[in-house]
């Protein structure tokens, strides 16, 4: 997958995840893009777990990216509410 396509899919996935999960997130366009890209890798990992594939770091399709972005957003909110810092 080309890097531009990967970034566009990440941006779409991050945007959809922020629409699906209610609440206020103080992140702009770059934060949404990063959320979608992380979600793509999380979605790829989850699909490898579910479908007994190789557990390697890989990107997933748009649906897997959205699911992964939702998971990543929920983890981010949980960590932020607990006061966890990086």
C-alpha positions in Angstrom: 0.0 0.0 0.0 1.4 3.4 -0.9 2.2 5.8 1.9 -0.3 8.4 0.7 -3.1 5.8 0.6 -2.1 4.6 4.0 -2.3 8.1 5.4 -5.7 8.7 3.8 -7.1 5.5 5.1 -5.7 6.4 8.5 -7.3 9.8 8.4 -10.7 8.3 7.4 -10.5 5.6 10.1 -9.6 8.1 12.8 -12.4 10.4 11.8 -15.0 7.6 11.8 -13.7 6.4 15.2 -14.1 9.8 16.7 -17.6 10.0 15.3 -18.6 6.6 16.6 -17.2 6.9 20.1 -19.1 9.8 21.8 -17.3 12.4 23.8 -14.8 15.3 23.4 -11.3 14.5 22.3 -8.8 17.4 22.2 -7.0 16.3 19.1 -6.8 18.1 15.7 -6.2 16.8 12.3 -2.8 15.4 13.0 -4.1 13.6 16.2 -6.9 12.1 14.2 -4.4 10.9 11.5 -2.2 9.4 14.1 -5.2 7.7 15.8 -6.2 6.2 12.4 -2.6 5.0 11.6 -2.3 3.4 15.1 -5.8 1.9 14.6 -4.7 0.3 11.3 -1.9 -1.5 13.0 -4.1 -2.5 16.0 -6.7 -3.7 13.5 -4.0 -5.8 11.6 -2.9 -7.3 14.9 -6.5 -8.1 16.0 -7.3 -9.7 12.6 -4.1 -11.8 12.9 -5.3 -13.0 16.3 -8.8 -13.8 15.2 -8.0 -15.5 11.9 -4.9 -17.3 13.2 -2.5 -15.5 10.9 1.1 -14.5 11.5 1.4 -12.1 14.5 3.5 -9.5 12.8 3.1 -5.8 12.6 1.0 -5.0 9.5 -1.6 -2.6 8.3 -5.2 -3.6 7.8 -8.0 -2.5 5.5 -10.5 0.2 6.2 -12.8 -1.8 8.3 -10.0 -3.2 10.4 -8.5 0.3 10.7 -11.8 1.7 12.0 -12.2 -1.1 14.5 -8.5 -0.7 15.6 -8.9 3.1 15.9 -12.0 2.7 18.1 -10.0 0.3 20.4 -7.1 2.7 20.4 -9.4 5.7 21.2 -11.0 3.8 24.1 -7.6 2.9 25.5 -6.4 6.5 25.1 -9.5 7.8 27.0 -9.1 5.2 29.7 -5.4 6.1 30.2 -6.2 9.8 30.1 -8.9 9.5 32.7 -6.6 7.6 35.0 -3.9 10.3 34.7 -1.4 8.0 33.0 1.4 9.9 31.3 3.8 8.7 28.7 
